[in-house]
């Protein structure tokens, strides 16, 4: 059982965490490069938000939304 846990530890330390170690070393020389993953996710989030707002505006402009008071029972 101990060999299983040691092999999992070896897998994580020697293979799976290598990109994170490289990013940690890159941060000492280039902060922007080390945070590129964060910037990519922020960009994806901004693009998705703009797309969502444009879709909401197009549905609002076409009057496709049911805005009657009886649309929900709790209203």
C-alpha positions in Angstrom: 0.0 0.0 0.0 2.9 2.3 0.8 4.3 1.7 -2.7 1.0 2.9 -4.2 1.1 6.2 -2.4 4.8 6.7 -3.2 4.1 6.1 -6.9 1.3 8.6 -6.8 3.6 11.1 -5.2 6.3 10.4 -7.8 3.8 10.8 -10.6 2.6 14.2 -9.3 6.0 15.6 -8.4 8.0 14.5 -11.5 5.3 14.7 -14.3 2.1 16.5 -13.4 3.6 19.5 -11.5 6.3 20.3 -14.0 4.3 23.1 -15.8 3.6 24.7 -12.4 7.3 24.6 -11.4 8.2 26.2 -14.8 5.6 29.0 -14.2 7.0 29.6 -10.7 10.5 30.0 -12.1 9.2 32.2 -14.9 7.5 34.6 -12.4 10.9 35.7 -11.2 11.8 37.1 -14.6 8.4 37.8 -16.3 5.2 38.4 -14.3 3.0 38.7 -17.3 4.2 35.4 -18.8 3.7 33.6 -15.5 0.1 34.7 -15.3 -0.8 34.0 -19.0 -3.3 31.3 -17.9 -5.1 33.8 -15.8 -5.2 36.3 -18.7 -6.6 33.7 -21.0 -9.4 32.8 -18.7 -10.2 36.5 -18.1 -10.3 37.0 -21.9 -12.7 34.0 -22.3 -14.9 35.3 -19.5 -15.1 38.8 -21.1 -15.9 37.4 -24.5 -18.6 35.1 -23.1 -20.1 38.0 -21.1 -20.2 40.3 -24.2 -21.8 37.5 -26.2 -24.4 36.9 -23.5 -25.3 40.6 -23.3 -25.7 40.8 -27.1 -28.0 37.8 -27.1 -30.1 39.3 -24.3 -30.3 42.6 -26.2 -31.4 40.8 -29.4 -34.2 39.0 -27.5 -35.3 42.2 -25.9 -35.3 44.1 -29.2 -37.5 41.3 -30.8 -40.0 41.5 -27.9 -39.6 37.7 -27.5 -39.6 37.9 -23.7 -42.9 37.4 -21.8 -43.0 40.4 -19.5 -46.5 39.9 -18.3 -47.1 39.9 -14.5 -48.7 36.5 -14.7 -45.6 34.9 -16.2 -44.5 33.6 -12.8 -46.8 32.5 -10.0 -44.8 34.2 -7.3 -45.3 37.6 -8.9 
